[in-house]
Amino acid sequence: MFNNDSEKNKGSKNRVEEILAENGVANGNRIIVDKETGIHYLFSWSGYAGGITPLLDKDGKPMIKPNNE
């Protein structure tokens, strides 16, 4: 999903943009946006465990950042 090898991403160094970072001693949360699709993801970890999930709006659809923002 975050592979930079596709033709569309040639020359682009980062496909994702971090818009929020909350870090503790051994845990944290980040919200990242996929620049190609505009979808927001929450990445959360604690110790050696973690996970990523898309953020959803009130209708259960993925939160999408318009291309012009």
N, CA, C and O of each residue as an XYZ file, in Angstrom:
276
protein
N       0.803     -1.186      0.000
C       0.000      0.000      0.000
C       0.854      1.261      0.000
O       0.535      2.221     -0.701
N       1.935      1.273      0.775
C       2.779      2.452      0.851
C       4.063      2.246      0.058
O       5.116      2.768      0.422
N       3.973      1.505     -0.995
C       5.125      1.178     -1.825
C       5.442      2.341     -2.754
O       4.555      2.839     -3.448
N       6.696      2.775     -2.775
C       7.107      3.896     -3.624
C       7.618      3.451     -4.985
O       8.190      4.264     -5.712
N       7.430      2.172     -5.360
C       7.975      1.672     -6.612
C       7.060      1.867     -7.816
O       7.492      1.629     -8.944
N       5.825      2.289     -7.622
C       4.908      2.423     -8.750
C       5.337      3.585     -9.647
O       6.017      4.507     -9.197
N       4.940      3.534    -10.899
C       5.275      4.587    -11.866
C       4.751      5.941    -11.414
O       5.419      6.958    -11.602
N       3.573      5.963    -10.826
C       2.966      7.218    -10.394
C       3.790      7.907     -9.308
O       3.777      9.134     -9.208
N       4.501      7.133     -8.500
C       5.248      7.695     -7.386
C       6.727      7.910     -7.677
O       7.472      8.307     -6.781
N       7.169      7.662     -8.892
C       8.580      7.870     -9.229
C       8.940      9.328     -8.990
O       8.226     10.227     -9.434
N      10.041      9.566     -8.294
C      10.480     10.916     -7.994
C       9.911     11.453     -6.699
O      10.402     12.457     -6.185
N       8.893     10.814     -6.159
C       8.308     11.223     -4.891
C       8.966     10.433     -3.780
O       9.028      9.205     -3.839
N       9.462     11.135     -2.759
C      10.148     10.443     -1.676
C       9.190      9.896     -0.640
O       9.404      8.796     -0.129
N       8.143     10.630     -0.315
C       7.226     10.204      0.730
C       5.792     10.194      0.230
O       5.272     11.211     -0.230
N       5.167      9.042      0.324
C       3.770      8.951     -0.078
C       2.845      9.377      1.049
O       1.711      9.783      0.796
N       3.313      9.292      2.292
C       2.476      9.660      3.426
C       2.995     10.918      4.090
O       4.191     11.209      4.061
N       2.065     11.665      4.697
C       2.390     12.886      5.423
C       1.863     12.731      6.844
O       0.696     12.394      7.045
N       2.717     12.976      7.822
C       2.302     12.910      9.220
C       1.689     14.249      9.602
O       2.315     15.295      9.428
N       0.457     14.219     10.128
C      -0.187     15.485     10.500
C      -0.365     15.626     12.003
O      -0.715     16.707     12.478
N      -0.133     14.554     12.769
C      -0.212     14.630     14.225
C       0.672     13.552     14.823
O       0.653     12.410     14.364
N       1.448     13.900     15.841
C       2.273     12.920     16.551
C       2.149     13.178     18.041
O       2.398     14.287     18.513
N       1.764     12.153     18.773
C       1.694     12.196     20.227
C       2.539     11.031     20.734
O       2.164      9.870     20.569
N       3.673     11.341     21.348
C       4.600     10.302     21.769
C       4.778     10.301     23.273
O       4.933     11.352     23.897
N       4.753      9.110     23.847
C       5.057      8.917     25.253
C       6.398      8.230     25.369
O       7.166      8.193     24.408
N       6.688      7.684     26.544
C       7.956      6.988     26.762
C       8.022      5.717     25.920
O       9.018      5.479     25.237
N       6.982      4.909     25.962
C       6.990      3.651     25.219
C       5.697      3.454     24.433
O       5.326      2.325     24.111
N       5.015      4.552     24.127
C       3.773      4.438     23.362
C       3.537      5.731     22.595
O       4.216      6.733     22.819
N       2.579      5.695     21.699
C       2.268      6.908     20.958
C       1.187      6.695     19.926
O       0.727      5.580     19.681
N       0.797      7.806     19.330
C      -0.205      7.824     18.272
C       0.261      8.777     17.183
O       0.886      9.802     17.455
N      -0.048      8.427     15.973
C       0.226      9.310     14.838
C      -0.969      9.261     13.898
O      -1.589      8.214     13.715
N      -1.279     10.401     13.309
C      -2.253     10.434     12.227
C      -1.469     10.764     10.972
O      -0.754     11.764     10.913
N      -1.615      9.917      9.980
C      -0.920     10.112      8.719
C      -1.942     10.170      7.592
O      -3.037      9.618      7.699
N      -1.570     10.844      6.517
C      -2.432     10.965      5.348
C      -1.687     10.401      4.148
O      -0.546     10.778      3.882
N      -2.334      9.500      3.430
C      -1.788      8.979      2.178
C      -1.950     10.085      1.139
O      -3.079     10.448      0.808
N      -0.861     10.625      0.623
C      -0.922     11.745     -0.319
C      -1.620     11.381     -1.625
O      -2.201     12.249     -2.275
N      -1.570     10.112     -2.016
C      -2.181      9.704     -3.277
C      -3.694      9.570     -3.159
O      -4.422      9.992     -4.058
N      -4.176      8.990     -2.063
C      -5.618      8.760     -1.910
C      -6.288      9.796     -1.020
O      -7.499      9.993     -1.110
N      -5.517     10.466     -0.158
C      -6.065     11.444      0.766
C      -6.666     10.835      2.023
O      -7.197     11.563      2.862
N      -6.597      9.520      2.173
C      -7.199      8.843      3.325
C      -6.333      9.025      4.567
O      -5.110      8.900      4.515
N      -7.004      9.328      5.701
C      -6.345      9.496      6.999
C      -6.244      8.139      7.700
O      -7.183      7.343      7.659
N      -5.105      7.880      8.342
C      -4.897      6.655      9.106
C      -4.417      6.996     10.507
O      -3.700      7.977     10.702
N      -4.814      6.184     11.482
C      -4.309      6.273     12.838
C      -3.340      5.127     13.035
O      -3.688      3.964     12.834
N      -2.119      5.460     13.431
C      -1.112      4.467     13.781
C      -0.858      4.620     15.269
O      -0.468      5.694     15.727
N      -1.075      3.560     16.025
C      -0.942      3.608     17.475
C      -0.061      2.454     17.920
O      -0.156      1.353     17.377
N       0.805      2.700     18.913
C       1.669      1.643     19.413
C       1.889      1.799     20.911
O       1.754      2.880     21.483
N       2.235      0.670     21.516
C       2.595      0.634     22.927
C       3.597     -0.492     23.098
O       3.281     -1.652     22.829
N       4.797     -0.164     23.540
C       5.847     -1.166     23.669
C       6.191     -1.751     22.316
O       6.539     -1.025     21.385
N       6.092     -3.081     22.211
C       6.424     -3.751     20.958
C       5.204     -4.050     20.092
O       5.332     -4.700     19.054
N       4.030     -3.587     20.500
C       2.793     -3.854     19.752
C       2.262     -2.568     19.142
O       2.458     -1.482     19.687
N       1.593     -2.699     18.014
C       1.018     -1.525     17.376
C       0.050     -1.923     16.287
O      -0.088     -3.099     15.950
N      -0.618     -0.923     15.742
C      -1.554     -1.197     14.671
C      -1.900      0.074     13.918
O      -1.642      1.185     14.383
N      -2.488     -0.112     12.749
C      -2.889      1.004     11.902
C      -4.308      0.745     11.406
O      -4.674     -0.390     11.101
N      -5.100      1.813     11.331
C      -6.477      1.688     10.865
C      -6.894      2.989     10.196
O      -6.423      4.054     10.596
N      -7.757      2.939      9.196
C      -8.252      4.189      8.613
C      -9.178      4.896      9.596
O      -9.906      4.244     10.344
N      -9.153      6.217      9.596
C     -10.086      6.999     10.403
C     -11.394      7.125      9.629
O     -11.385      7.336      8.416
N     -12.509      6.996     10.327
C     -13.822      7.020      9.683
C     -14.611      8.249     10.109
O     -14.454      8.748     11.223
N     -15.470      8.733      9.200
C     -16.341      9.857      9.540
C     -17.608      9.329     10.223
O     -17.719      8.133     10.489
N     -18.548     10.212     10.501
C     -19.757      9.817     11.234
C     -20.621      8.817     10.470
O     -21.451      8.136     11.071
N     -20.436      8.720      9.144
C     -21.202      7.778      8.331
C     -20.468      6.452      8.126
O     -20.962      5.571      7.423
N     -19.288      6.311      8.740
C     -18.509      5.085      8.602
C     -17.666      5.028      7.347
O     -17.140      3.967      7.008
N     -17.524      6.140      6.650
C     -16.695      6.200      5.436
C     -15.327      6.758      5.798
O     -15.217      7.552      6.733
N     -14.274      6.358      5.075
C     -12.933      6.862      5.385
C     -12.853      8.385      5.270
O     -13.421      8.985      4.358
N     -12.136      8.994      6.215
C     -11.906     10.436      6.144
C     -10.915     10.680      5.014
O      -9.847     10.069      4.969
N     -11.275     11.569      4.113
C     -10.449     11.844      2.939
C     -10.132     13.331      2.880
O     -11.026     14.173      2.959
N      -8.841     13.644      2.738
C      -8.383     15.010      2.588
C      -8.421     15.353      1.098
O      -7.803     14.657      0.292
N      -9.137     16.417      0.720
C      -9.152     16.821     -0.693
C      -7.745     17.126     -1.193
O      -6.889     17.558     -0.421
N      -7.506     16.905     -2.474
C      -6.176     17.090     -3.066
C      -5.649     18.514     -2.950
O      -4.435     18.714     -2.915
N      -6.524     19.502     -2.888
C      -6.079     20.894     -2.889
C      -5.782     21.427     -1.497
O      -5.459     22.609     -1.375
N      -5.870     20.630     -0.447
C      -5.566     21.120      0.907
C      -4.152     20.784      1.293
O      -3.718     21.116      2.397
